[in-house]
Amino acid sequence: MTDREPAVQTEPLVRMLFTAEQIAARVREMGLELAGDYAGERPIYVGVLKGACVFQCDLARATPLDVELDFVSVASYQGTLSSGSATLIQDLRHSVSGRHVVLCEGVVDSGLTVDFILNVLRSHKPASVKVATLLDKVPCRKLTVPVDYAGWKIGSEFVVGYGLDASERYRNLPYVGILEEA
């Protein structure tokens, strides 16, 4: 036996913001909206790895059209803080020239990453580029960027789950939650 105090809980807590059921319903609505806007087309859904992969795939399944998937990888976060700049790690694997592109993001906050990726995508000469995000953090905007399809507008809270992470943790949560200190 020791006379040491028991360890204090220092793990962050996750407070639920949107349930898995709420997310599924909203993503279904977004998929139908995209299907209406792209009727007769075969859009390419470009996901931003890794945070948008769950949203992108669910959105593709919810869109009753023939869609293609591609990915870009960008580094812009260090832990829970934005680095203030973006670096392209992986560009598209397939040509999007002359095609309609839907950029899929898990969350749009400062706008810096989306602006960077939009410039990368436009350099590939697509017919059009629209932005779809599950979460739009308007109060965090440093740059004005277009958000054409948004699941929800939220505040400046740091969110995790449904593909979104904090230092690679919490991505596998089936819901979106707010990360809070214990």
Contacts in CASP RR format, 6 or more apart in sequence:
PFRMAT RR
TARGET T0000
AUTHOR 0000-0000-0000
METHOD contacts of the structure
MODEL  1
MTDREPAVQTEPLVRMLFTAEQIAARVREMGLELAGDYAGERPIYVGVLK
GACVFQCDLARATPLDVELDFVSVASYQGTLSSGSATLIQDLRHSVSGRH
VVLCEGVVDSGLTVDFILNVLRSHKPASVKVATLLDKVPCRKLTVPVDYA
GWKIGSEFVVGYGLDASERYRNLPYVGILEEA
9 182 0 8 1.000
10 182 0 8 1.000
11 182 0 8 1.000
12 166 0 8 1.000
12 179 0 8 1.000
12 180 0 8 1.000
12 181 0 8 1.000
12 182 0 8 1.000
13 179 0 8 1.000
13 180 0 8 1.000
13 181 0 8 1.000
13 182 0 8 1.000
14 160 0 8 1.000
14 161 0 8 1.000
14 170 0 8 1.000
14 173 0 8 1.000
14 177 0 8 1.000
14 178 0 8 1.000
14 179 0 8 1.000
14 180 0 8 1.000
15 177 0 8 1.000
15 178 0 8 1.000
15 180 0 8 1.000
16 175 0 8 1.000
16 176 0 8 1.000
16 177 0 8 1.000
17 154 0 8 1.000
17 157 0 8 1.000
17 159 0 8 1.000
17 175 0 8 1.000
17 176 0 8 1.000
17 177 0 8 1.000
17 178 0 8 1.000
18 26 0 8 1.000
18 152 0 8 1.000
18 162 0 8 1.000
18 175 0 8 1.000
18 176 0 8 1.000
18 177 0 8 1.000
19 175 0 8 1.000
20 162 0 8 1.000
20 174 0 8 1.000
20 175 0 8 1.000
23 58 0 8 1.000
23 134 0 8 1.000
23 162 0 8 1.000
23 175 0 8 1.000
23 176 0 8 1.000
24 58 0 8 1.000
26 134 0 8 1.000
26 151 0 8 1.000
26 152 0 8 1.000
27 55 0 8 1.000
27 58 0 8 1.000
27 59 0 8 1.000
27 62 0 8 1.000
27 134 0 8 1.000
27 151 0 8 1.000
28 62 0 8 1.000
30 59 0 8 1.000
30 62 0 8 1.000
30 132 0 8 1.000
30 149 0 8 1.000
30 151 0 8 1.000
31 59 0 8 1.000
31 62 0 8 1.000
31 63 0 8 1.000
31 64 0 8 1.000
32 62 0 8 1.000
32 63 0 8 1.000
32 64 0 8 1.000
33 149 0 8 1.000
34 43 0 8 1.000
34 59 0 8 1.000
34 63 0 8 1.000
34 65 0 8 1.000
34 102 0 8 1.000
34 132 0 8 1.000
34 149 0 8 1.000
35 63 0 8 1.000
35 64 0 8 1.000
35 65 0 8 1.000
37 130 0 8 1.000
38 63 0 8 1.000
38 65 0 8 1.000
38 100 0 8 1.000
38 102 0 8 1.000
39 65 0 8 1.000
40 65 0 8 1.000
41 65 0 8 1.000
41 100 0 8 1.000
42 65 0 8 1.000
42 66 0 8 1.000
42 67 0 8 1.000
42 68 0 8 1.000
42 99 0 8 1.000
42 100 0 8 1.000
43 65 0 8 1.000
43 67 0 8 1.000
43 68 0 8 1.000
43 99 0 8 1.000
43 100 0 8 1.000
43 101 0 8 1.000
43 102 0 8 1.000
44 67 0 8 1.000
44 68 0 8 1.000
44 69 0 8 1.000
44 70 0 8 1.000
44 94 0 8 1.000
44 96 0 8 1.000
44 99 0 8 1.000
44 100 0 8 1.000
44 101 0 8 1.000
44 102 0 8 1.000
44 126 0 8 1.000
45 56 0 8 1.000
45 59 0 8 1.000
45 60 0 8 1.000
45 63 0 8 1.000
45 67 0 8 1.000
45 68 0 8 1.000
45 69 0 8 1.000
45 70 0 8 1.000
45 101 0 8 1.000
45 102 0 8 1.000
45 104 0 8 1.000
45 132 0 8 1.000
46 69 0 8 1.000
46 70 0 8 1.000
46 71 0 8 1.000
46 72 0 8 1.000
46 92 0 8 1.000
46 96 0 8 1.000
46 101 0 8 1.000
46 102 0 8 1.000
46 103 0 8 1.000
46 104 0 8 1.000
46 121 0 8 1.000
47 53 0 8 1.000
47 56 0 8 1.000
47 69 0 8 1.000
47 70 0 8 1.000
47 71 0 8 1.000
47 72 0 8 1.000
47 103 0 8 1.000
47 104 0 8 1.000
47 105 0 8 1.000
48 71 0 8 1.000
48 72 0 8 1.000
48 73 0 8 1.000
48 74 0 8 1.000
48 103 0 8 1.000
48 104 0 8 1.000
48 105 0 8 1.000
48 106 0 8 1.000
48 113 0 8 1.000
48 117 0 8 1.000
49 71 0 8 1.000
49 72 0 8 1.000
49 73 0 8 1.000
49 74 0 8 1.000
49 90 0 8 1.000
50 73 0 8 1.000
50 163 0 8 1.000
50 165 0 8 1.000
50 171 0 8 1.000
51 106 0 8 1.000
51 163 0 8 1.000
51 164 0 8 1.000
51 165 0 8 1.000
51 171 0 8 1.000
52 104 0 8 1.000
52 105 0 8 1.000
52 106 0 8 1.000
52 163 0 8 1.000
53 71 0 8 1.000
53 163 0 8 1.000
54 162 0 8 1.000
54 163 0 8 1.000
54 171 0 8 1.000
55 104 0 8 1.000
55 105 0 8 1.000
55 106 0 8 1.000
55 133 0 8 1.000
55 134 0 8 1.000
55 162 0 8 1.000
55 163 0 8 1.000
56 69 0 8 1.000
56 104 0 8 1.000
57 69 0 8 1.000
59 104 0 8 1.000
59 132 0 8 1.000
60 67 0 8 1.000
60 69 0 8 1.000
68 94 0 8 1.000
70 92 0 8 1.000
70 93 0 8 1.000
70 94 0 8 1.000
70 96 0 8 1.000
71 90 0 8 1.000
71 92 0 8 1.000
71 93 0 8 1.000
72 88 0 8 1.000
72 90 0 8 1.000
72 91 0 8 1.000
72 92 0 8 1.000
72 117 0 8 1.000
72 120 0 8 1.000
72 121 0 8 1.000
73 88 0 8 1.000
73 89 0 8 1.000
73 90 0 8 1.000
74 86 0 8 1.000
74 87 0 8 1.000
74 88 0 8 1.000
74 89 0 8 1.000
74 113 0 8 1.000
74 116 0 8 1.000
74 117 0 8 1.000
75 83 0 8 1.000
75 86 0 8 1.000
75 87 0 8 1.000
75 89 0 8 1.000
76 82 0 8 1.000
76 83 0 8 1.000
76 84 0 8 1.000
76 85 0 8 1.000
76 86 0 8 1.000
76 87 0 8 1.000
76 112 0 8 1.000
76 113 0 8 1.000
76 116 0 8 1.000
77 83 0 8 1.000
79 166 0 8 1.000
79 167 0 8 1.000
80 158 0 8 1.000
80 166 0 8 1.000
80 167 0 8 1.000
80 179 0 8 1.000
82 109 0 8 1.000
82 110 0 8 1.000
82 112 0 8 1.000
84 110 0 8 1.000
84 112 0 8 1.000
85 112 0 8 1.000
86 112 0 8 1.000
86 113 0 8 1.000
86 116 0 8 1.000
86 117 0 8 1.000
88 116 0 8 1.000
88 120 0 8 1.000
91 120 0 8 1.000
92 121 0 8 1.000
92 124 0 8 1.000
95 124 0 8 1.000
96 121 0 8 1.000
96 124 0 8 1.000
96 125 0 8 1.000
96 126 0 8 1.000
97 124 0 8 1.000
97 125 0 8 1.000
97 126 0 8 1.000
98 125 0 8 1.000
98 126 0 8 1.000
98 127 0 8 1.000
99 126 0 8 1.000
99 127 0 8 1.000
100 126 0 8 1.000
100 127 0 8 1.000
100 128 0 8 1.000
100 130 0 8 1.000
101 121 0 8 1.000
101 126 0 8 1.000
101 128 0 8 1.000
101 129 0 8 1.000
101 130 0 8 1.000
102 129 0 8 1.000
102 130 0 8 1.000
102 131 0 8 1.000
102 132 0 8 1.000
102 149 0 8 1.000
103 114 0 8 1.000
103 117 0 8 1.000
103 118 0 8 1.000
103 121 0 8 1.000
103 129 0 8 1.000
103 130 0 8 1.000
103 131 0 8 1.000
103 132 0 8 1.000
104 132 0 8 1.000
104 133 0 8 1.000
105 113 0 8 1.000
105 114 0 8 1.000
105 131 0 8 1.000
105 132 0 8 1.000
105 133 0 8 1.000
105 134 0 8 1.000
106 133 0 8 1.000
106 134 0 8 1.000
106 135 0 8 1.000
106 162 0 8 1.000
106 163 0 8 1.000
106 164 0 8 1.000
107 133 0 8 1.000
107 134 0 8 1.000
107 135 0 8 1.000
107 136 0 8 1.000
107 137 0 8 1.000
107 159 0 8 1.000
107 164 0 8 1.000
108 114 0 8 1.000
108 131 0 8 1.000
108 133 0 8 1.000
108 135 0 8 1.000
108 136 0 8 1.000
108 137 0 8 1.000
108 145 0 8 1.000
108 147 0 8 1.000
108 150 0 8 1.000
109 137 0 8 1.000
109 140 0 8 1.000
109 141 0 8 1.000
109 156 0 8 1.000
110 140 0 8 1.000
110 141 0 8 1.000
110 142 0 8 1.000
110 143 0 8 1.000
111 141 0 8 1.000
111 142 0 8 1.000
111 143 0 8 1.000
111 145 0 8 1.000
112 142 0 8 1.000
112 143 0 8 1.000
114 131 0 8 1.000
114 145 0 8 1.000
115 143 0 8 1.000
115 145 0 8 1.000
118 129 0 8 1.000
118 131 0 8 1.000
118 145 0 8 1.000
118 146 0 8 1.000
121 129 0 8 1.000
122 129 0 8 1.000
130 146 0 8 1.000
130 148 0 8 1.000
130 149 0 8 1.000
131 145 0 8 1.000
131 146 0 8 1.000
131 147 0 8 1.000
131 148 0 8 1.000
131 149 0 8 1.000
132 148 0 8 1.000
132 149 0 8 1.000
132 150 0 8 1.000
133 147 0 8 1.000
133 149 0 8 1.000
133 150 0 8 1.000
133 151 0 8 1.000
134 150 0 8 1.000
134 151 0 8 1.000
134 152 0 8 1.000
134 162 0 8 1.000
134 176 0 8 1.000
135 150 0 8 1.000
135 151 0 8 1.000
135 152 0 8 1.000
135 153 0 8 1.000
135 154 0 8 1.000
135 159 0 8 1.000
135 164 0 8 1.000
135 176 0 8 1.000
136 147 0 8 1.000
136 150 0 8 1.000
136 151 0 8 1.000
136 152 0 8 1.000
136 153 0 8 1.000
136 154 0 8 1.000
137 153 0 8 1.000
137 154 0 8 1.000
137 155 0 8 1.000
137 156 0 8 1.000
138 153 0 8 1.000
138 155 0 8 1.000
139 155 0 8 1.000
139 156 0 8 1.000
140 155 0 8 1.000
140 156 0 8 1.000
157 178 0 8 1.000
157 179 0 8 1.000
158 166 0 8 1.000
158 178 0 8 1.000
158 179 0 8 1.000
159 176 0 8 1.000
159 177 0 8 1.000
159 178 0 8 1.000
159 179 0 8 1.000
160 166 0 8 1.000
160 169 0 8 1.000
160 170 0 8 1.000
160 171 0 8 1.000
160 173 0 8 1.000
160 176 0 8 1.000
160 177 0 8 1.000
160 178 0 8 1.000
160 179 0 8 1.000
161 170 0 8 1.000
161 171 0 8 1.000
161 172 0 8 1.000
161 173 0 8 1.000
161 174 0 8 1.000
161 175 0 8 1.000
161 176 0 8 1.000
161 177 0 8 1.000
162 173 0 8 1.000
162 174 0 8 1.000
162 175 0 8 1.000
162 176 0 8 1.000
163 171 0 8 1.000
163 172 0 8 1.000
163 173 0 8 1.000
164 170 0 8 1.000
164 171 0 8 1.000
164 176 0 8 1.000
165 171 0 8 1.000
166 179 0 8 1.000
170 179 0 8 1.000
END
